[in-house]
Amino acid sequence: MFRDGDFGKFKKKVNDVLDLNLETLGHLLQVIETFLNVTRFESGKISITEEQVDLCEIAQGVYKELQMVADRKKITFTLSCAKQSVEVTGDREKLRNVLFNYVENALKYTE
């Protein structure tokens, strides 16, 4: 909320510190999530559900979720899918998470 200007504008130095803190917290969160996932996987608490998944459908959902982020940063963000469905066998939610994280990071670190 501070970074988005909900409490007014801050000086550049304050914004730089906020950016650094948010980036550091994001990295820490990713490290913690990775360790938790490894632990869950090793203990058998994460299961992979294999099903036919349309990658274009997943991409369209991720696109809709992140379009506002791109707009806010004035980044041209487009999606082009094949006319035919592109189906793979995999875990729908895990594939969505991978694509979401990939695109979200690309938007986050693009000026």
N, C-alpha and C positions, 0 to 999 in steps of 0.2 A: 504494500500500500504506500510505503514511503517512496519507493522507486517509481511507482506509477503516478506520483504527484497528488495523491489523495489528501495530503496534509500541506499542500503548497509546494512552492519551488525551493530547492536547496542550491547552495553554491556547488560549483563543479567538484571541489575537493570532497564535499560530503557525498555527492553522487558517486564519485570514484570509490570511496570507502564502502558505500552500500553495494556497488557492483562487485567489489572484491569479496565482501562478506557473502553475498548471494552465490557467487561462483564457488567459493570454498565450501559453503554449506551443501551446494548441489553435488560437489565431488564426494564429500563425506557421506551424503545420503546414498550415492551410487555404490560406494565401497561397502557400506552397511548392508544394502540390499543384495549385493553380490554375495557377501558372506552368508546372509540368511538363506539365499537361494541354494547355495552349495550345501549348507546344513540340511535344508529341507529335502534336497535331491538325494543326499547320502542316506537320510533316514527314511526315504521312501514316501515322504509326505507330498512331494510334487509328482504328479503323474502327467504323462503325455497322452492326450486324447487324439488319436489319429482319425481324421475324417477328410473328405474331399473339401478343399477350401478354394474359393475364387479369390485370387490375389488382387484382382481389380476391385472387387467389392470391398476388400479390406483397405486398399489404397484410397478409395473414395471416402470411406468413413474417416480415415486419418486426415485426409485433405479437408473435409468439412470441419473437423475439430481444430485444425491449426490455421485455417484461413485467416482468422482474426489476428493471430500473432503476426503473420506475414503482412497483413494490411497495416497494422500498427507500426511496423518497422519500414513500411513502404517498400517491401520486397515483392517483386513480381513472382507469383506463386501459381503455377498451373499444373494441371493433371491431364495426362493423355493416356487413355487405356486402349487396349486392342479391342477391335469390334467383337471378337470371340472371347469367351471367358478363358482365363488363364488359371487352370485348376492344378493344384498340387495336393499331395497327401501330407497333412500335418496338423498341429494343434492350433486352431483358429486364434485363440486368445494370445498365445505366446508369439505367433507370427505378427499379430497386430501390435503387441508390445514392442517387438523388435523394430518394426517399421515406424511406429510412433516415435520411439526414442531416437532413431536415426534422423528422421525429418525434423523433430523438435530441436535436436542439437544443431543441425544444419542452420535452422532459422535463428537459433540463439546466438551462434558464433559468426553470423554473417552481418556485416555492417549495413 
